[in-house]
Amino acid sequence: MATATIVIDPGHGGSGSIGGSDGNHAVSASGVKEKDLTLIFANLVKTELQSAATSGGHTLNIIMTRTGDTNLSLEARANVARTNHADRFLSIHFNAFNGVSRGVETYVRRALDNVNLEEDRRFARRIQNAVFDVIEGFDIKSKDRGVKEEKFGVLNDQALGGHCRACLLEVEFLDVPAVDMLLNTGPNAGAVRLGIAQAIAKAIIKDVVTP
């Protein structure tokens, strides 16, 4: 059994940019906005985390950085983890580039200013593998783009409160029509969303139980 505080951060939100956080970035072919989809996925992950924790006998305090269509600065998002002495922080996003690029990728804070790089990498790899395995099961054209390092403000250790394990997940490229169908408009969209949320929940619990 394990006890932990988990912060889930639905990327973006609101209508304007605040402290490095854009109101929205990616938009699907059918018009689904990233800021809305991140909130949908965050709520699903929270529900599945609660369910998995109950069935496994774990005690998890699950906190969302936002629960509505509002935006917070990158520092404010990270500070939710700091204020609540969080053990894990997951920021959920969707990519967009050229309407063709595909794949799942997960980011950790760059090595130069990351106080717990290896722990972050281990957490990120668990999230990355879990999400990619689900998506590939429904669409073999997705790609495993791996765990990468970047200087993202939302992953700043000082803002997070020290040694909270943190990563940022880019679920897929939302501007690709096939991904829009996979996640939003296709007949299996509900199953795909649920499968991803369940996989993330299991990965988080595994990281807490077997660090």
Sequence and secondary structure as in RCSB ss.txt:
>XXXX:A:sequence
MATATIVIDPGHGGSGSIGGSDGNHAVSASGVKEKDLTLIFANLVKTELQSAATSGGHTLNIIMTRTGDTNLSLE
ARANVARTNHADRFLSIHFNAFNGVSRGVETYVRRALDNVNLEEDRRFARRIQNAVFDVIEGFDIKSKDRGVKEE
KFGVLNDQALGGHCRACLLEVEFLDVPAVDMLLNTGPNAGAVRLGIAQAIAKAIIKDVVTP
>XXXX:A:secstr
  EEEEEEEE   SSS BTTB S   B TT  BHHHHHHHHHHHHHHHHHHHHHHHT EEEEEES SSS    HH
HHHHHHHHTT SEEEEEEEE SSSS   EEEEEE GGG TTHHHHHHHHHHHHHHHHHHHHHH TT  EEEEEEE
  GGG HHHHTSS EEEEEEEEETTSHHHHIIIIISTTHHHHHHHHHHHHHHHHHHHHH  
